């Protein structure tokens, strides 16, 4: 498998070629390590898409298509992905926070953590602190994932962490925040346990927490 070509083709949004390459790859009965490398190459392709978007060469529609392309790619890879834990490794409540309607990053992360064996309760977009608290009480997850693309999402994330504290739930869960505006400083201000702008890295963090 030519990983750099795969990354390039995802960057070019060449769905037909990407799916053809991945189907051929799955048929070679790859090792878990090889699969990991291919997933990482897919991720790199998404970074290329992000770069094109920032340069103004791609538009929102292209980002949405890229998200669907990656979901399709993960679906093709699922049969060979390392899901040695037949049960789930842990559960997670995931959502895009209040005031933010973006779900591409969240959906990409969701497909990747599900592939890693997590049970994901996806609240959707524009979710208030109350909604997160209610769901956490209901399903008692190991992890909460907060997603946001807009800068104002950081304030919503902070409110959610505060609401978890008020409800006496904060010390029972790990909180990971993700999206364009998140930084180490933002993570500390919000009171989250970790932050990521890369879905693959986010999955690794979550795996460590439940490992």
C-alpha positions in Angstrom: 0.0 0.0 0.0 1.4 3.4 -1.0 0.5 5.4 2.0 1.6 8.7 0.6 -0.6 8.1 -2.5 -3.5 7.3 -0.2 -3.0 10.5 1.7 -2.7 12.4 -1.6 -5.9 10.9 -3.0 -7.9 11.7 0.2 -6.5 15.2 0.0 -7.8 15.3 -3.6 -11.2 13.9 -2.5 -10.8 11.1 -5.1 -13.4 8.8 -3.5 -13.3 6.2 -6.2 -9.5 5.7 -6.0 -9.4 5.9 -2.2 -12.1 3.1 -1.9 -10.4 1.0 -4.5 -7.0 1.3 -2.7 -8.6 0.4 0.7 -10.6 -2.5 -0.7 -7.5 -3.9 -2.2 -5.6 -3.4 1.1 -8.3 -5.2 3.1 -8.1 -8.2 0.8 -4.4 -8.6 1.6 -5.3 -9.7 5.2 -3.2 -6.9 6.8 -1.7 -7.0 10.2 -3.0 -4.6 13.0 0.1 -2.5 12.6 -0.4 -2.1 8.8 -4.0 -1.1 9.5 -2.9 1.5 12.0 -0.6 3.0 9.4 -3.4 3.1 6.8 -5.7 4.8 9.3 -3.0 7.3 10.1 -2.5 8.0 6.3 -6.3 8.6 6.0 -5.9 11.1 8.9 -3.0 12.8 7.1 -5.3 13.1 4.1 -7.8 15.0 6.2 -5.1 17.4 7.3 -4.3 18.1 3.6 -8.0 18.8 3.1 -7.9 21.2 6.1 -4.9 23.0 4.6 -6.7 23.4 1.3 -9.7 24.8 3.2 -7.5 27.3 5.1 -6.0 28.5 1.8 -9.4 29.0 0.3 -9.0 26.3 -2.3 -11.7 24.1 -0.6 -15.0 25.2 0.8 -17.4 23.9 3.5 -19.0 21.5 1.0 -15.6 19.9 0.4 -15.0 19.5 4.2 -18.4 17.8 4.5 -17.6 15.5 1.6 -14.1 14.8 3.1 -15.8 13.8 6.4 -18.1 11.4 4.5 -15.2 10.1 2.6 -13.3 9.3 5.8 -16.4 7.7 7.4 -16.6 5.5 4.3 -12.9 4.7 4.5 -13.2 3.6 8.1 -16.2 1.5 7.2 -14.1 -0.4 4.6 -11.3 -0.9 7.2 -13.6 -1.9 10.1 -13.4 -5.7 9.3 -9.6 -5.6 9.7 -9.4 -3.1 12.5 -8.1 -4.2 15.8 -11.3 -4.9 17.7 -9.8 -7.6 19.9 -12.1 -6.4 22.6 -15.3 -8.0 21.5 -17.1 -6.1 24.1 -16.6 -2.4 24.4 -13.5 -1.0 26.0 -15.5 1.9 27.5 -18.3 4.3 26.9 -18.2 7.9 25.9 -20.7 10.7 25.7 -19.9 12.9 22.7 -21.3 16.1 21.4 -20.8 19.5 19.8 -21.3 22.2 22.4 -23.9 24.9 22.7 -23.7 27.6 20.1 -21.7 25.5 17.6 -23.3 23.6 14.7 -20.2 21.9 13.3 -20.2 18.1 13.4 -17.6 17.0 10.8 -14.7 16.7 13.4 -17.0 15.1 15.9 -18.3 12.5 13.4 -14.8 11.7 12.2 -13.7 11.2 15.9 -16.8 9.2 16.6 -16.2 6.7 13.7 -12.6 6.3 14.9 -13.3 5.7 18.5 -16.1 3.3 17.6 -13.6 1.5 15.5 -11.3 1.3 18.5 -14.1 -0.4 20.5 -15.8 2.4 22.4 -19.6 2.7 22.8 -20.4 6.2 21.8 -23.5 8.1 22.9 -23.6 11.0 20.4 -25.7 13.9 21.5 -25.4 15.8 18.2 -24.7 19.5 17.8 -25.5 22.6 19.8 -25.8 20.8 23.1 -26.1 22.6 26.5 -24.4 21.7 29.8 -27.8 20.3 31.0 -28.0 17.9 28.2 -24.4 16.6 28.9 -25.1 16.3 32.6 -28.4 14.4 32.0 -26.8 11.9 29.6 -23.8 11.4 31.9 -26.2 10.5 34.8 -28.1 8.2 32.5 -25.2 6.2 30.9 -22.3 6.7 33.4 -19.6 7.0 30.7 -15.8 6.8 31.3 -15.2 9.8 29.0 -16.9 12.9 27.8 -15.9 14.4 24.4 -16.7 18.0 23.8 -16.3 19.3 20.2 -16.3 22.8 18.8 -15.0 24.7 15.9 -15.9 28.3 16.9 -14.0 30.2 19.5 -17.2 30.8 21.4 -17.4 27.0 21.9 -14.7 27.3 24.5 -17.0 29.2 26.8 -19.7 26.5 26.4 -17.1 23.8 27.2 -16.2 25.6 30.4 -19.8 25.7 31.4 -20.2 22.0 30.8 -17.2 21.2 33.0 -18.6 23.5 35.7 -22.0 21.9 35.5 -20.4 18.4 35.9 -18.7 19.7 39.0 -21.9 21.1 40.4 -23.6 17.8 39.8 -20.8 15.9 41.6 -19.9 14.0 38.4 -16.6 15.7 37.4 -14.3 13.3 39.3 -16.1 10.2 37.7 -15.3 11.1 34.1 -12.4 12.2 31.9 -13.1 15.2 29.7 -11.4 15.6 26.3 -12.0 18.6 24.2 -11.4 18.9 20.5 -11.7 21.3 17.6 -9.8 24.1 15.9 -9.8 26.6 18.8 -8.6 24.3 21.5 -5.1 24.8 23.0 -3.2 23.8 26.1 -4.2 27.1 27.7 -7.9 26.6 26.8 -7.8 23.1 28.1 -6.5 24.4 31.5 -9.0 27.3 31.6 -11.9 25.0 30.8 -10.7 22.4 33.3 -10.6 19.5 30.8 -8.3 16.5 31.1 -6.9 16.6 27.6 -7.3 18.4 24.3 -6.7 17.4 20.7 -7.0 18.8 17.2 -6.3 15.5 15.7 -8.9 12.7 15.8 -6.3 9.9 15.8 -4.4 11.4 18.7 -7.7 11.8 20.5 -8.4 8.1 20.2 -5.0 7.3 21.6 -5.6 9.5 24.7 -9.0 7.8 25.3 -7.5 4.4 24.9 -4.9 5.2 27.6 -7.6 6.4 30.0 -9.5 3.1 29.8 -6.5 0.8 29.2 
